[in-house]
Amino acid sequence: MKQFYVYILASKRGGFLYIGLTSDLPKRIWEHRNAIMDGHTKKYSIKRLVYYEVYDNFEAAEQREKKLKRWRRKWKEELIEKDNPEWNDLFKKTAA
């Protein structure tokens, strides 16, 4: 069964945030970290995976991504800090 991931990247604690959706989280984070594509994450060096959620269907993941993008920054920070209070990079956890 294919899984989908909604994720939040940060440049640093209190820095720029990016919210995305993918079906291959380790690959997609590697692409961000290595600045494979031009865009927001490359321009602002947003490479730290600080939060992610797993979904069993694309539609649910897409709805969640859109909802999170509309959230206030404070709510996003609270979501991150609930499970990752130090804003640690979770990339190694996903690549395992």
PDB file with one MODEL, atoms N, CA, C and O in Angstrom:
MODEL        1
ATOM      1  N   MET A   1       0.836  -1.173   0.000  1.00  0.00           N
ATOM      2  CA  MET A   1       0.000   0.000   0.000  1.00  0.00           C
ATOM      3  C   MET A   1       0.892   1.252   0.000  1.00  0.00           C
ATOM      4  O   MET A   1       1.824   1.364   0.796  1.00  0.00           O
ATOM      5  N   LYS A   2       0.596   2.155  -0.879  1.00  0.00           N
ATOM      6  CA  LYS A   2       1.364   3.385  -0.992  1.00  0.00           C
ATOM      7  C   LYS A   2       0.988   4.336   0.137  1.00  0.00           C
ATOM      8  O   LYS A   2      -0.185   4.471   0.487  1.00  0.00           O
ATOM      9  N   GLN A   3       1.999   4.992   0.700  1.00  0.00           N
ATOM     10  CA  GLN A   3       1.764   5.983   1.741  1.00  0.00           C
ATOM     11  C   GLN A   3       2.141   7.364   1.232  1.00  0.00           C
ATOM     12  O   GLN A   3       2.950   7.514   0.316  1.00  0.00           O
ATOM     13  N   PHE A   4       1.539   8.357   1.844  1.00  0.00           N
ATOM     14  CA  PHE A   4       1.795   9.748   1.478  1.00  0.00           C
ATOM     15  C   PHE A   4       2.182  10.512   2.735  1.00  0.00           C
ATOM     16  O   PHE A   4       1.700  10.216   3.828  1.00  0.00           O
ATOM     17  N   TYR A   5       3.050  11.490   2.569  1.00  0.00           N
ATOM     18  CA  TYR A   5       3.599  12.235   3.690  1.00  0.00           C
ATOM     19  C   TYR A   5       3.372  13.725   3.503  1.00  0.00           C
ATOM     20  O   TYR A   5       3.643  14.283   2.440  1.00  0.00           O
ATOM     21  N   VAL A   6       2.875  14.352   4.546  1.00  0.00           N
ATOM     22  CA  VAL A   6       2.810  15.807   4.615  1.00  0.00           C
ATOM     23  C   VAL A   6       3.938  16.185   5.570  1.00  0.00           C
ATOM     24  O   VAL A   6       4.034  15.645   6.673  1.00  0.00           O
ATOM     25  N   TYR A   7       4.781  17.105   5.147  1.00  0.00           N
ATOM     26  CA  TYR A   7       5.961  17.402   5.940  1.00  0.00           C
ATOM     27  C   TYR A   7       6.196  18.908   6.063  1.00  0.00           C
ATOM     28  O   TYR A   7       5.723  19.707   5.254  1.00  0.00           O
ATOM     29  N   ILE A   8       6.941  19.257   7.101  1.00  0.00           N
ATOM     30  CA  ILE A   8       7.343  20.643   7.310  1.00  0.00           C
ATOM     31  C   ILE A   8       8.861  20.682   7.409  1.00  0.00           C
ATOM     32  O   ILE A   8       9.474  19.953   8.189  1.00  0.00           O
ATOM     33  N   LEU A   9       9.445  21.550   6.601  1.00  0.00           N
ATOM     34  CA  LEU A   9      10.880  21.817   6.657  1.00  0.00           C
ATOM     35  C   LEU A   9      11.086  23.192   7.270  1.00  0.00           C
ATOM     36  O   LEU A   9      10.216  24.058   7.175  1.00  0.00           O
ATOM     37  N   ALA A  10      12.241  23.389   7.900  1.00  0.00           N
ATOM     38  CA  ALA A  10      12.593  24.694   8.459  1.00  0.00           C
ATOM     39  C   ALA A  10      14.043  25.010   8.124  1.00  0.00           C
ATOM     40  O   ALA A  10      14.875  24.110   8.004  1.00  0.00           O
ATOM     41  N   SER A  11      14.336  26.295   7.975  1.00  0.00           N
ATOM     42  CA  SER A  11      15.724  26.698   7.771  1.00  0.00           C
ATOM     43  C   SER A  11      16.468  26.637   9.107  1.00  0.00           C
ATOM     44  O   SER A  11      17.654  26.310   9.157  1.00  0.00           O
ATOM     45  N   LYS A  12      15.753  26.958  10.183  1.00  0.00           N
ATOM     46  CA  LYS A  12      16.248  26.887  11.553  1.00  0.00           C
ATOM     47  C   LYS A  12      15.049  27.140  12.457  1.00  0.00           C
ATOM     48  O   LYS A  12      13.963  27.468  11.979  1.00  0.00           O
ATOM     49  N   ARG A  13      15.241  26.990  13.734  1.00  0.00           N
ATOM     50  CA  ARG A  13      14.156  27.288  14.673  1.00  0.00           C
ATOM     51  C   ARG A  13      13.803  28.773  14.536  1.00  0.00           C
ATOM     52  O   ARG A  13      14.669  29.640  14.652  1.00  0.00           O
ATOM     53  N   GLY A  14      12.540  29.047  14.292  1.00  0.00           N
ATOM     54  CA  GLY A  14      12.107  30.424  14.117  1.00  0.00           C
ATOM     55  C   GLY A  14      12.399  30.986  12.737  1.00  0.00           C
ATOM     56  O   GLY A  14      12.139  32.162  12.482  1.00  0.00           O
ATOM     57  N   GLY A  15      12.937  30.164  11.844  1.00  0.00           N
ATOM     58  CA  GLY A  15      13.287  30.615  10.500  1.00  0.00           C
ATOM     59  C   GLY A  15      12.169  30.362   9.504  1.00  0.00           C
ATOM     60  O   GLY A  15      10.996  30.266   9.866  1.00  0.00           O
ATOM     61  N   PHE A  16      12.559  30.257   8.243  1.00  0.00           N
ATOM     62  CA  PHE A  16      11.597  30.003   7.172  1.00  0.00           C
ATOM     63  C   PHE A  16      11.029  28.596   7.289  1.00  0.00           C
ATOM     64  O   PHE A  16      11.723  27.668   7.705  1.00  0.00           O
ATOM     65  N   LEU A  17       9.748  28.445   6.913  1.00  0.00           N
ATOM     66  CA  LEU A  17       9.084  27.143   6.907  1.00  0.00           C
ATOM     67  C   LEU A  17       8.621  26.806   5.493  1.00  0.00           C
ATOM     68  O   LEU A  17       8.355  27.689   4.678  1.00  0.00           O
ATOM     69  N   TYR A  18       8.532  25.506   5.226  1.00  0.00           N
ATOM     70  CA  TYR A  18       8.004  25.015   3.952  1.00  0.00           C
ATOM     71  C   TYR A  18       7.164  23.783   4.250  1.00  0.00           C
ATOM     72  O   TYR A  18       7.588  22.906   5.003  1.00  0.00           O
ATOM     73  N   ILE A  19       5.979  23.714   3.664  1.00  0.00           N
ATOM     74  CA  ILE A  19       5.102  22.559   3.835  1.00  0.00           C
ATOM     75  C   ILE A  19       4.959  21.865   2.489  1.00  0.00           C
ATOM     76  O   ILE A  19       4.693  22.514   1.478  1.00  0.00           O
ATOM     77  N   GLY A  20       5.134  20.553   2.472  1.00  0.00           N
ATOM     78  CA  GLY A  20       5.041  19.809   1.227  1.00  0.00           C
ATOM     79  C   GLY A  20       4.325  18.486   1.393  1.00  0.00           C
ATOM     80  O   GLY A  20       3.946  18.094   2.497  1.00  0.00           O
ATOM     81  N   LEU A  21       4.149  17.805   0.268  1.00  0.00           N
ATOM     82  CA  LEU A  21       3.463  16.516   0.181  1.00  0.00           C
ATOM     83  C   LEU A  21       4.249  15.627  -0.773  1.00  0.00           C
ATOM     84  O   LEU A  21       4.663  16.069  -1.845  1.00  0.00           O
ATOM     85  N   THR A  22       4.453  14.378  -0.384  1.00  0.00           N
ATOM     86  CA  THR A  22       5.198  13.446  -1.229  1.00  0.00           C
ATOM     87  C   THR A  22       4.797  12.010  -0.918  1.00  0.00           C
ATOM     88  O   THR A  22       4.217  11.728   0.132  1.00  0.00           O
ATOM     89  N   SER A  23       5.110  11.107  -1.841  1.00  0.00           N
ATOM     90  CA  SER A  23       4.909   9.679  -1.591  1.00  0.00           C
ATOM     91  C   SER A  23       6.235   8.989  -1.266  1.00  0.00           C
ATOM     92  O   SER A  23       6.246   7.798  -0.956  1.00  0.00           O
ATOM     93  N   ASP A  24       7.344   9.715  -1.332  1.00  0.00           N
ATOM     94  CA  ASP A  24       8.667   9.162  -1.019  1.00  0.00           C
ATOM     95  C   ASP A  24       9.422  10.184  -0.174  1.00  0.00           C
ATOM     96  O   ASP A  24      10.201  10.981  -0.696  1.00  0.00           O
ATOM     97  N   LEU A  25       9.186  10.153   1.121  1.00  0.00           N
ATOM     98  CA  LEU A  25       9.737  11.170   2.001  1.00  0.00           C
ATOM     99  C   LEU A  25      11.272  11.211   2.006  1.00  0.00           C
ATOM    100  O   LEU A  25      11.835  12.296   1.858  1.00  0.00           O
ATOM    101  N   PRO A  26      11.970  10.088   2.170  1.00  0.00           N
ATOM    102  CA  PRO A  26      13.438  10.177   2.169  1.00  0.00           C
ATOM    103  C   PRO A  26      13.992  10.792   0.876  1.00  0.00           C
ATOM    104  O   PRO A  26      14.895  11.628   0.921  1.00  0.00           O
ATOM    105  N   LYS A  27      13.453  10.380  -0.262  1.00  0.00           N
ATOM    106  CA  LYS A  27      13.925  10.922  -1.541  1.00  0.00           C
ATOM    107  C   LYS A  27      13.647  12.420  -1.649  1.00  0.00           C
ATOM    108  O   LYS A  27      14.508  13.196  -2.064  1.00  0.00           O
ATOM    109  N   ARG A  28      12.434  12.810  -1.269  1.00  0.00           N
ATOM    110  CA  ARG A  28      12.055  14.225  -1.400  1.00  0.00           C
ATOM    111  C   ARG A  28      12.877  15.107  -0.475  1.00  0.00           C
ATOM    112  O   ARG A  28      13.273  16.202  -0.872  1.00  0.00           O
ATOM    113  N   ILE A  29      13.144  14.660   0.748  1.00  0.00           N
ATOM    114  CA  ILE A  29      13.959  15.457   1.668  1.00  0.00           C
ATOM    115  C   ILE A  29      15.393  15.523   1.157  1.00  0.00           C
ATOM    116  O   ILE A  29      16.037  16.567   1.259  1.00  0.00           O
ATOM    117  N   TRP A  30      15.896  14.429   0.614  1.00  0.00           N
ATOM    118  CA  TRP A  30      17.236  14.440   0.020  1.00  0.00           C
ATOM    119  C   TRP A  30      17.302  15.489  -1.095  1.00  0.00           C
ATOM    120  O   TRP A  30      18.285  16.223  -1.203  1.00  0.00           O
ATOM    121  N   GLU A  31      16.264  15.557  -1.914  1.00  0.00           N
ATOM    122  CA  GLU A  31      16.221  16.552  -2.992  1.00  0.00           C
ATOM    123  C   GLU A  31      16.257  17.978  -2.432  1.00  0.00           C
ATOM    124  O   GLU A  31      16.970  18.834  -2.957  1.00  0.00           O
ATOM    125  N   HIS A  32      15.500  18.228  -1.386  1.00  0.00           N
ATOM    126  CA  HIS A  32      15.534  19.556  -0.752  1.00  0.00           C
ATOM    127  C   HIS A  32      16.935  19.849  -0.205  1.00  0.00           C
ATOM    128  O   HIS A  32      17.480  20.930  -0.424  1.00  0.00           O
ATOM    129  N   ARG A  33      17.503  18.887   0.499  1.00  0.00           N
ATOM    130  CA  ARG A  33      18.811  19.095   1.143  1.00  0.00           C
ATOM    131  C   ARG A  33      19.926  19.326   0.130  1.00  0.00           C
ATOM    132  O   ARG A  33      20.909  20.007   0.422  1.00  0.00           O
ATOM    133  N   ASN A  34      19.771  18.766  -1.038  1.00  0.00           N
ATOM    134  CA  ASN A  34      20.798  18.907  -2.070  1.00  0.00           C
ATOM    135  C   ASN A  34      20.437  19.944  -3.125  1.00  0.00           C
ATOM    136  O   ASN A  34      21.096  20.035  -4.161  1.00  0.00           O
ATOM    137  N   ALA A  35      19.395  20.725  -2.864  1.00  0.00           N
ATOM    138  CA  ALA A  35      18.984  21.841  -3.728  1.00  0.00           C
ATOM    139  C   ALA A  35      18.866  21.411  -5.187  1.00  0.00           C
ATOM    140  O   ALA A  35      19.368  22.085  -6.087  1.00  0.00           O
ATOM    141  N   ILE A  36      18.196  20.278  -5.408  1.00  0.00           N
ATOM    142  CA  ILE A  36      18.038  19.726  -6.753  1.00  0.00           C
ATOM    143  C   ILE A  36      17.192  20.639  -7.636  1.00  0.00           C
ATOM    144  O   ILE A  36      17.480  20.794  -8.823  1.00  0.00           O
ATOM    145  N   MET A  37      16.152  21.242  -7.067  1.00  0.00           N
ATOM    146  CA  MET A  37      15.260  22.096  -7.849  1.00  0.00           C
ATOM    147  C   MET A  37      15.295  23.529  -7.335  1.00  0.00           C
ATOM    148  O   MET A  37      15.456  23.772  -6.139  1.00  0.00           O
ATOM    149  N   ASP A  38      15.144  24.454  -8.242  1.00  0.00           N
ATOM    150  CA  ASP A  38      15.056  25.857  -7.850  1.00  0.00           C
ATOM    151  C   ASP A  38      13.730  26.084  -7.138  1.00  0.00           C
ATOM    152  O   ASP A  38      12.753  25.377  -7.385  1.00  0.00           O
ATOM    153  N   GLY A  39      13.704  27.054  -6.273  1.00  0.00           N
ATOM    154  CA  GLY A  39      12.468  27.392  -5.588  1.00  0.00           C
ATOM    155  C   GLY A  39      12.724  27.915  -4.191  1.00  0.00           C
ATOM    156  O   GLY A  39      13.847  28.254  -3.817  1.00  0.00           O
ATOM    157  N   HIS A  40      11.646  27.968  -3.438  1.00  0.00           N
ATOM    158  CA  HIS A  40      11.634  28.540  -2.092  1.00  0.00           C
ATOM    159  C   HIS A  40      12.660  27.866  -1.173  1.00  0.00           C
ATOM    160  O   HIS A  40      13.413  28.552  -0.482  1.00  0.00           O
ATOM    161  N   THR A  41      12.694  26.529  -1.159  1.00  0.00           N
ATOM    162  CA  THR A  41      13.589  25.835  -0.233  1.00  0.00           C
ATOM    163  C   THR A  41      15.056  26.046  -0.594  1.00  0.00           C
ATOM    164  O   THR A  41      15.904  26.150   0.292  1.00  0.00           O
ATOM    165  N   LYS A  42      15.356  26.110  -1.870  1.00  0.00           N
ATOM    166  CA  LYS A  42      16.737  26.363  -2.294  1.00  0.00           C
ATOM    167  C   LYS A  42      17.137  27.805  -1.981  1.00  0.00           C
ATOM    168  O   LYS A  42      18.217  28.055  -1.446  1.00  0.00           O
ATOM    169  N   LYS A  43      16.267  28.738  -2.315  1.00  0.00           N
ATOM    170  CA  LYS A  43      16.554  30.164  -2.118  1.00  0.00           C
ATOM    171  C   LYS A  43      16.829  30.499  -0.656  1.00  0.00           C
ATOM    172  O   LYS A  43      17.730  31.283  -0.356  1.00  0.00           O
ATOM    173  N   TYR A  44      16.054  29.905   0.257  1.00  0.00           N
ATOM    174  CA  TYR A  44      16.163  30.237   1.678  1.00  0.00           C
ATOM    175  C   TYR A  44      16.847  29.144   2.510  1.00  0.00           C
ATOM    176  O   TYR A  44      16.805  29.183   3.740  1.00  0.00           O
ATOM    177  N   SER A  45      17.474  28.172   1.842  1.00  0.00           N
ATOM    178  CA  SER A  45      18.203  27.090   2.506  1.00  0.00           C
ATOM    179  C   SER A  45      17.346  26.390   3.574  1.00  0.00           C
ATOM    180  O   SER A  45      17.749  26.243   4.727  1.00  0.00           O
ATOM    181  N   ILE A  46      16.159  25.971   3.147  1.00  0.00           N
ATOM    182  CA  ILE A  46      15.218  25.288   4.042  1.00  0.00           C
ATOM    183  C   ILE A  46      15.434  23.790   3.861  1.00  0.00           C
ATOM    184  O   ILE A  46      14.969  23.203   2.884  1.00  0.00           O
ATOM    185  N   LYS A  47      16.148  23.172   4.814  1.00  0.00           N
ATOM    186  CA  LYS A  47      16.583  21.785   4.637  1.00  0.00           C
ATOM    187  C   LYS A  47      16.286  20.866   5.813  1.00  0.00           C
ATOM    188  O   LYS A  47      16.443  19.651   5.691  1.00  0.00           O
ATOM    189  N   ARG A  48      15.868  21.403   6.929  1.00  0.00           N
ATOM    190  CA  ARG A  48      15.693  20.613   8.145  1.00  0.00           C
ATOM    191  C   ARG A  48      14.262  20.071   8.238  1.00  0.00           C
ATOM    192  O   ARG A  48      13.306  20.841   8.334  1.00  0.00           O
ATOM    193  N   LEU A  49      14.123  18.755   8.209  1.00  0.00           N
ATOM    194  CA  LEU A  49      12.808  18.120   8.379  1.00  0.00           C
ATOM    195  C   LEU A  49      12.455  18.164   9.862  1.00  0.00           C
ATOM    196  O   LEU A  49      13.103  17.510  10.679  1.00  0.00           O
ATOM    197  N   VAL A  50      11.424  18.937  10.207  1.00  0.00           N
ATOM    198  CA  VAL A  50      11.076  19.105  11.619  1.00  0.00           C
ATOM    199  C   VAL A  50       9.748  18.449  11.997  1.00  0.00           C
ATOM    200  O   VAL A  50       9.433  18.314  13.180  1.00  0.00           O
ATOM    201  N   TYR A  51       8.968  18.038  10.983  1.00  0.00           N
ATOM    202  CA  TYR A  51       7.666  17.435  11.271  1.00  0.00           C
ATOM    203  C   TYR A  51       7.155  16.698  10.045  1.00  0.00           C
ATOM    204  O   TYR A  51       7.379  17.133   8.916  1.00  0.00           O
ATOM    205  N   TYR A  52       6.466  15.579  10.263  1.00  0.00           N
ATOM    206  CA  TYR A  52       5.772  14.906   9.159  1.00  0.00           C
ATOM    207  C   TYR A  52       4.635  14.048   9.686  1.00  0.00           C
ATOM    208  O   TYR A  52       4.630  13.618  10.839  1.00  0.00           O
ATOM    209  N   GLU A  53       3.679  13.816   8.810  1.00  0.00           N
ATOM    210  CA  GLU A  53       2.527  12.956   9.077  1.00  0.00           C
ATOM    211  C   GLU A  53       2.409  11.959   7.932  1.00  0.00           C
ATOM    212  O   GLU A  53       2.794  12.254   6.801  1.00  0.00           O
ATOM    213  N   VAL A  54       1.875  10.778   8.230  1.00  0.00           N
ATOM    214  CA  VAL A  54       1.731   9.710   7.239  1.00  0.00           C
ATOM    215  C   VAL A  54       0.243   9.474   6.956  1.00  0.00           C
ATOM    216  O   VAL A  54      -0.580   9.442   7.870  1.00  0.00           O
ATOM    217  N   TYR A  55      -0.077   9.311   5.678  1.00  0.00           N
ATOM    218  CA  TYR A  55      -1.458   9.066   5.242  1.00  0.00           C
ATOM    219  C   TYR A  55      -1.496   7.883   4.289  1.00  0.00           C
ATOM    220  O   TYR A  55      -0.539   7.617   3.562  1.00  0.00           O
ATOM    221  N   ASP A  56      -2.626   7.176   4.308  1.00  0.00           N
ATOM    222  CA  ASP A  56      -2.810   6.024   3.434  1.00  0.00           C
ATOM    223  C   ASP A  56      -3.428   6.381   2.091  1.00  0.00           C
ATOM    224  O   ASP A  56      -3.455   5.550   1.183  1.00  0.00           O
ATOM    225  N   ASN A  57      -3.930   7.614   1.952  1.00  0.00           N
ATOM    226  CA  ASN A  57      -4.470   7.995   0.649  1.00  0.00           C
ATOM    227  C   ASN A  57      -4.116   9.438   0.322  1.00  0.00           C
ATOM    228  O   ASN A  57      -3.984  10.286   1.204  1.00  0.00           O
ATOM    229  N   PHE A  58      -3.967   9.683  -0.960  1.00  0.00           N
ATOM    230  CA  PHE A  58      -3.514  10.976  -1.451  1.00  0.00           C
ATOM    231  C   PHE A  58      -4.476  12.099  -1.082  1.00  0.00           C
ATOM    232  O   PHE A  58      -4.043  13.179  -0.678  1.00  0.00           O
ATOM    233  N   GLU A  59      -5.763  11.857  -1.215  1.00  0.00           N
ATOM    234  CA  GLU A  59      -6.745  12.909  -0.977  1.00  0.00           C
ATOM    235  C   GLU A  59      -6.673  13.448   0.453  1.00  0.00           C
ATOM    236  O   GLU A  59      -6.728  14.658   0.669  1.00  0.00           O
ATOM    237  N   ALA A  60      -6.552  12.549   1.419  1.00  0.00           N
ATOM    238  CA  ALA A  60      -6.455  12.978   2.819  1.00  0.00           C
ATOM    239  C   ALA A  60      -5.177  13.776   3.051  1.00  0.00           C
ATOM    240  O   ALA A  60      -5.186  14.795   3.742  1.00  0.00           O
ATOM    241  N   ALA A  61      -4.086  13.304   2.470  1.00  0.00           N
ATOM    242  CA  ALA A  61      -2.813  14.014   2.611  1.00  0.00           C
ATOM    243  C   ALA A  61      -2.872  15.392   1.963  1.00  0.00           C
ATOM    244  O   ALA A  61      -2.379  16.371   2.522  1.00  0.00           O
ATOM    245  N   GLU A  62      -3.472  15.459   0.790  1.00  0.00           N
ATOM    246  CA  GLU A  62      -3.578  16.736   0.088  1.00  0.00           C
ATOM    247  C   GLU A  62      -4.438  17.729   0.874  1.00  0.00           C
ATOM    248  O   GLU A  62      -4.102  18.911   0.959  1.00  0.00           O
ATOM    249  N   GLN A  63      -5.528  17.260   1.439  1.00  0.00           N
ATOM    250  CA  GLN A  63      -6.384  18.134   2.257  1.00  0.00           C
ATOM    251  C   GLN A  63      -5.617  18.662   3.462  1.00  0.00           C
ATOM    252  O   GLN A  63      -5.718  19.842   3.798  1.00  0.00           O
ATOM    253  N   ARG A  64      -4.849  17.787   4.115  1.00  0.00           N
ATOM    254  CA  ARG A  64      -4.064  18.197   5.284  1.00  0.00           C
ATOM    255  C   ARG A  64      -2.995  19.218   4.899  1.00  0.00           C
ATOM    256  O   ARG A  64      -2.787  20.204   5.607  1.00  0.00           O
ATOM    257  N   GLU A  65      -2.323  18.979   3.782  1.00  0.00           N
ATOM    258  CA  GLU A  65      -1.295  19.920   3.321  1.00  0.00           C
ATOM    259  C   GLU A  65      -1.910  21.305   3.100  1.00  0.00           C
ATOM    260  O   GLU A  65      -1.364  22.309   3.558  1.00  0.00           O
ATOM    261  N   LYS A  66      -3.018  21.355   2.415  1.00  0.00           N
ATOM    262  CA  LYS A  66      -3.676  22.637   2.140  1.00  0.00           C
ATOM    263  C   LYS A  66      -4.115  23.323   3.428  1.00  0.00           C
ATOM    264  O   LYS A  66      -4.000  24.540   3.565  1.00  0.00           O
ATOM    265  N   LYS A  67      -4.618  22.531   4.367  1.00  0.00           N
ATOM    266  CA  LYS A  67      -5.050  23.094   5.651  1.00  0.00           C
ATOM    267  C   LYS A  67      -3.860  23.700   6.406  1.00  0.00           C
ATOM    268  O   LYS A  67      -3.937  24.819   6.913  1.00  0.00           O
ATOM    269  N   LEU A  68      -2.761  22.940   6.469  1.00  0.00           N
ATOM    270  CA  LEU A  68      -1.582  23.438   7.181  1.00  0.00           C
ATOM    271  C   LEU A  68      -1.033  24.706   6.549  1.00  0.00           C
ATOM    272  O   LEU A  68      -0.567  25.599   7.257  1.00  0.00           O
ATOM    273  N   LYS A  69      -1.081  24.795   5.243  1.00  0.00           N
ATOM    274  CA  LYS A  69      -0.570  25.984   4.561  1.00  0.00           C
ATOM    275  C   LYS A  69      -1.380  27.233   4.911  1.00  0.00           C
ATOM    276  O   LYS A  69      -0.868  28.349   4.828  1.00  0.00           O
ATOM    277  N   ARG A  70      -2.636  27.047   5.300  1.00  0.00           N
ATOM    278  CA  ARG A  70      -3.480  28.183   5.684  1.00  0.00           C
ATOM    279  C   ARG A  70      -3.338  28.555   7.159  1.00  0.00           C
ATOM    280  O   ARG A  70      -3.796  29.619   7.576  1.00  0.00           O
ATOM    281  N   TRP A  71      -2.715  27.699   7.938  1.00  0.00           N
ATOM    282  CA  TRP A  71      -2.563  27.946   9.366  1.00  0.00           C
ATOM    283  C   TRP A  71      -1.683  29.159   9.640  1.00  0.00           C
ATOM    284  O   TRP A  71      -0.829  29.525   8.833  1.00  0.00           O
ATOM    285  N   ARG A  72      -1.912  29.768  10.787  1.00  0.00           N
ATOM    286  CA  ARG A  72      -1.031  30.821  11.282  1.00  0.00           C
ATOM    287  C   ARG A  72       0.311  30.195  11.664  1.00  0.00           C
ATOM    288  O   ARG A  72       0.387  29.021  12.028  1.00  0.00           O
ATOM    289  N   ARG A  73       1.348  30.993  11.573  1.00  0.00           N
ATOM    290  CA  ARG A  73       2.685  30.488  11.902  1.00  0.00           C
ATOM    291  C   ARG A  73       2.734  29.927  13.330  1.00  0.00           C
ATOM    292  O   ARG A  73       3.337  28.879  13.564  1.00  0.00           O
ATOM    293  N   LYS A  74       2.107  30.615  14.274  1.00  0.00           N
ATOM    294  CA  LYS A  74       2.126  30.167  15.672  1.00  0.00           C
ATOM    295  C   LYS A  74       1.576  28.749  15.791  1.00  0.00           C
ATOM    296  O   LYS A  74       2.122  27.938  16.539  1.00  0.00           O
ATOM    297  N   TRP A  75       0.511  28.443  15.071  1.00  0.00           N
ATOM    298  CA  TRP A  75      -0.068  27.103  15.120  1.00  0.00           C
ATOM    299  C   TRP A  75       0.900  26.071  14.547  1.00  0.00           C
ATOM    300  O   TRP A  75       1.024  24.967  15.078  1.00  0.00           O
ATOM    301  N   LYS A  76       1.584  26.432  13.465  1.00  0.00           N
ATOM    302  CA  LYS A  76       2.568  25.516  12.865  1.00  0.00           C
ATOM    303  C   LYS A  76       3.701  25.238  13.847  1.00  0.00           C
ATOM    304  O   LYS A  76       4.133  24.096  14.012  1.00  0.00           O
ATOM    305  N   GLU A  77       4.175  26.298  14.496  1.00  0.00           N
ATOM    306  CA  GLU A  77       5.256  26.123  15.474  1.00  0.00           C
ATOM    307  C   GLU A  77       4.805  25.240  16.636  1.00  0.00           C
ATOM    308  O   GLU A  77       5.573  24.398  17.103  1.00  0.00           O
ATOM    309  N   GLU A  78       3.583  25.420  17.104  1.00  0.00           N
ATOM    310  CA  GLU A  78       3.054  24.583  18.190  1.00  0.00           C
ATOM    311  C   GLU A  78       2.940  23.126  17.757  1.00  0.00           C
ATOM    312  O   GLU A  78       3.216  22.224  18.548  1.00  0.00           O
ATOM    313  N   LEU A  79       2.537  22.886  16.516  1.00  0.00           N
ATOM    314  CA  LEU A  79       2.445  21.530  15.989  1.00  0.00           C
ATOM    315  C   LEU A  79       3.820  20.872  15.976  1.00  0.00           C
ATOM    316  O   LEU A  79       3.967  19.730  16.410  1.00  0.00           O
ATOM    317  N   ILE A  80       4.817  21.584  15.484  1.00  0.00           N
ATOM    318  CA  ILE A  80       6.188  21.066  15.444  1.00  0.00           C
ATOM    319  C   ILE A  80       6.679  20.761  16.858  1.00  0.00           C
ATOM    320  O   ILE A  80       7.202  19.679  17.126  1.00  0.00           O
ATOM    321  N   GLU A  81       6.505  21.722  17.751  1.00  0.00           N
ATOM    322  CA  GLU A  81       7.069  21.601  19.094  1.00  0.00           C
ATOM    323  C   GLU A  81       6.367  20.571  19.962  1.00  0.00           C
ATOM    324  O   GLU A  81       6.917  20.146  20.978  1.00  0.00           O
ATOM    325  N   LYS A  82       5.163  20.161  19.582  1.00  0.00           N
ATOM    326  CA  LYS A  82       4.450  19.127  20.332  1.00  0.00           C
ATOM    327  C   LYS A  82       5.260  17.827  20.341  1.00  0.00           C
ATOM    328  O   LYS A  82       5.394  17.191  21.387  1.00  0.00           O
ATOM    329  N   ASP A  83       5.795  17.433  19.194  1.00  0.00           N
ATOM    330  CA  ASP A  83       6.564  16.185  19.090  1.00  0.00           C
ATOM    331  C   ASP A  83       8.061  16.407  18.915  1.00  0.00           C
ATOM    332  O   ASP A  83       8.849  15.474  19.069  1.00  0.00           O
ATOM    333  N   ASN A  84       8.455  17.634  18.594  1.00  0.00           N
ATOM    334  CA  ASN A  84       9.868  17.918  18.316  1.00  0.00           C
ATOM    335  C   ASN A  84      10.237  19.277  18.927  1.00  0.00           C
ATOM    336  O   ASN A  84      10.518  20.230  18.200  1.00  0.00           O
ATOM    337  N   PRO A  85      10.235  19.363  20.264  1.00  0.00           N
ATOM    338  CA  PRO A  85      10.437  20.653  20.924  1.00  0.00           C
ATOM    339  C   PRO A  85      11.773  21.320  20.623  1.00  0.00           C
ATOM    340  O   PRO A  85      11.894  22.540  20.734  1.00  0.00           O
ATOM    341  N   GLU A  86      12.768  20.541  20.246  1.00  0.00           N
ATOM    342  CA  GLU A  86      14.092  21.099  19.944  1.00  0.00           C
ATOM    343  C   GLU A  86      14.281  21.397  18.457  1.00  0.00           C
ATOM    344  O   GLU A  86      15.342  21.869  18.047  1.00  0.00           O
ATOM    345  N   TRP A  87      13.262  21.125  17.658  1.00  0.00           N
ATOM    346  CA  TRP A  87      13.336  21.314  16.208  1.00  0.00           C
ATOM    347  C   TRP A  87      14.497  20.510  15.607  1.00  0.00           C
ATOM    348  O   TRP A  87      15.193  20.987  14.710  1.00  0.00           O
ATOM    349  N   ASN A  88      14.693  19.298  16.105  1.00  0.00           N
ATOM    350  CA  ASN A  88      15.735  18.424  15.570  1.00  0.00           C
ATOM    351  C   ASN A  88      15.427  18.035  14.143  1.00  0.00           C
ATOM    352  O   ASN A  88      14.266  18.003  13.735  1.00  0.00           O
ATOM    353  N   ASP A  89      16.461  17.742  13.389  1.00  0.00           N
ATOM    354  CA  ASP A  89      16.297  17.276  12.017  1.00  0.00           C
ATOM    355  C   ASP A  89      15.902  15.805  12.044  1.00  0.00           C
ATOM    356  O   ASP A  89      16.659  14.972  12.543  1.00  0.00           O
ATOM    357  N   LEU A  90      14.731  15.475  11.516  1.00  0.00           N
ATOM    358  CA  LEU A  90      14.206  14.110  11.541  1.00  0.00           C
ATOM    359  C   LEU A  90      14.595  13.303  10.307  1.00  0.00           C
ATOM    360  O   LEU A  90      14.126  12.178  10.138  1.00  0.00           O
ATOM    361  N   PHE A  91      15.438  13.851   9.450  1.00  0.00           N
ATOM    362  CA  PHE A  91      15.781  13.186   8.188  1.00  0.00           C
ATOM    363  C   PHE A  91      16.354  11.799   8.398  1.00  0.00           C
ATOM    364  O   PHE A  91      15.953  10.865   7.702  1.00  0.00           O
ATOM    365  N   LYS A  92      17.268  11.632   9.322  1.00  0.00           N
ATOM    366  CA  LYS A  92      17.888  10.315   9.551  1.00  0.00           C
ATOM    367  C   LYS A  92      16.849   9.287   9.958  1.00  0.00           C
ATOM    368  O   LYS A  92      16.962   8.113   9.606  1.00  0.00           O
ATOM    369  N   LYS A  93      15.837   9.721  10.696  1.00  0.00           N
ATOM    370  CA  LYS A  93      14.763   8.826  11.127  1.00  0.00           C
ATOM    371  C   LYS A  93      13.994   8.284   9.920  1.00  0.00           C
ATOM    372  O   LYS A  93      13.593   7.121   9.919  1.00  0.00           O
ATOM    373  N   THR A  94      13.785   9.113   8.897  1.00  0.00           N
ATOM    374  CA  THR A  94      13.022   8.693   7.718  1.00  0.00           C
ATOM    375  C   THR A  94      13.850   7.826   6.782  1.00  0.00           C
ATOM    376  O   THR A  94      13.309   6.982   6.068  1.00  0.00           O
ATOM    377  N   ALA A  95      15.155   8.031   6.785  1.00  0.00           N
ATOM    378  CA  ALA A  95      16.034   7.301   5.862  1.00  0.00           C
ATOM    379  C   ALA A  95      16.360   5.907   6.385  1.00  0.00           C
ATOM    380  O   ALA A  95      16.914   5.092   5.648  1.00  0.00           O
ATOM    381  N   ALA A  96      16.028   5.619   7.635  1.00  0.00           N
ATOM    382  CA  ALA A  96      16.362   4.321   8.239  1.00  0.00           C
ATOM    383  C   ALA A  96      15.512   3.197   7.690  1.00  0.00           C
ATOM    384  O   ALA A  96      15.672   2.047   8.098  1.00  0.00           O
TER     385      ALA A  96
ENDMDL
END
